[in-house]
Amino acid sequence: MKRNVEFAQNETKRMLDLLLTPEDQVPADVRARIEQETVDNFANHVNRGWLQYRKSMTEAGDFASVEWTGQGSILTDTRGREFIDVLGGFGLYSAGIRHPKIVAAAKAQLDRSPQYSQEMLDPLRAHLAKVLANLLPGDIQYGFFINSGTEAVDGAMKLAKLHTGKSGFIATEKAFHGKTLGPLTLMGKAMFREPLLPLLGNVRHVPFGNADAVEKALASAAQVGDGIAAVIAEPIQGEAGAIIPPSDYWPRLRQICDKYGVLLIADEVQTGLGRTGTLFGVDHWDVTPDIICLGKALGGGVIPCSGFFANAKVWECMVPNPFMHSTTTGGNPVACAAALAYINVMLEEDLPRQAKEKGDHILDKLGELQAKYPGILADVRGKGLLIGMEFPSDEMGWKVASGMFSRRVLTAGTFINAKTIRIEPALNISYELIDEMLKRLEEVFSCISKEQ
Ligand SMILES: Cc1ncc(COP(=O)(O)O)c(C=O)c1O
């Protein structure tokens, strides 16, 4: 495009004026214009594929839905239509949208100092690390903060390589650890990985939930002299559609890693901080990994914040040169303020307990729906509020997602398993909204079964 400075100046001013207009004073025609402009801007400047790919919306013939505001578990679009959010931003909104305490903390820090100087010591980052050390499993004590889940896994991979002096990893089939090049190597789905090969070398994938396969892979790597730094897995696979491993899986992974002298990394970007009904996913099996990754909910759904954490022994390799890993914006004071507020809310509202009780309630009701509509709902599974509904085909999954969307319930598929739709709402969602969502889901099933 030809450079147009005047256009940029006018357009930034127009959007800033709109941002500074109180929400209830934006006229309907301005909102309608935003809707049309957003569609055009996505097509011309973001990615037109996006408009076709959002299956819940395209199948519902309503892809132009443009989100405008939200609170708790309700999202409102530019037309003022309200959606029950049971997608939770892929696990980002564990405390709901715009939790007042988290927003207030971030705003207060914004007024004090939004970023750090890079040279002086910043108190919030250190305070957050100390608070997390008091919550994380076992002897995990040190942490490094960044902005996304994929950066957390990337950092964990570097740390494992630096500590062990080995280069390899054992990952699991159907795993999802992020899409930058390091974590993409660990990805368990060909569609995202294959076009980018070769990625990092010496990575072996084994079926998730099969501890014997991990042991075999480690024995084989040792036999041929491929040094393995770590075994990495999600406590419960999220993007694969809420896959729960056998109950002895994580305890056995711990034993096997100790036997072979490799590190155990738990990717808790999705399962961590209350989502599955315990503080961390590995708490279900009382296992302490060597390295743990957090993301998504850590920033309270307000500011991006993620981190990787390890015990003192593993962390020691970062001490001689602490700039072996660095970031300019990661762990900034606003993100740390939001994370501290999220942790406070999580503990005060006992979000893990809420996740467990509400998850059990949803699973019970979904079990009843499965018995009533066995040809539509093939499987239901999950722990806490990380729940997957599996359908007999991708098409059926899309039909259900679009049926829910046209009934103003926001759900979505997962990155790895297109037959699965996730139910991953805020952990403090009300029972009233849960039951309303289930009522609308049953309507969708009933319509589909009449069509069949
Ligand atoms: C287990 C796990 N790890 C890593 C990531 C990547 O996080 P992000 O999208 O913030 O990079 C995700 C995202 O879904 C995830 O579920």
The ligand as a Gaussian input file, in Angstrom:
#p B3LYP/6-31G(d) Opt

LIG

0 1
 C       -1.070000     -26.851000      27.126000
 C       -0.784000     -25.624000      26.320000
 N        0.474000     -25.190000      26.190000
 C        0.781000     -24.096000      25.484000
 C       -0.205000     -23.374000      24.846000
 C        0.165000     -22.162000      24.036000
 O       -0.262000     -21.002000      24.683000
 P       -0.346000     -19.623000      23.865000
 O       -1.467000     -19.756000      22.900000
 O       -0.576000     -18.583000      24.924000
 O        0.981000     -19.460000      23.194000
 C       -1.538000     -23.793000      24.939000
 C       -2.610000     -23.066000      24.256000
 O       -3.703000     -23.523000      24.069000
 C       -1.834000     -24.947000      25.696000
 O       -3.088000     -25.406000      25.814000

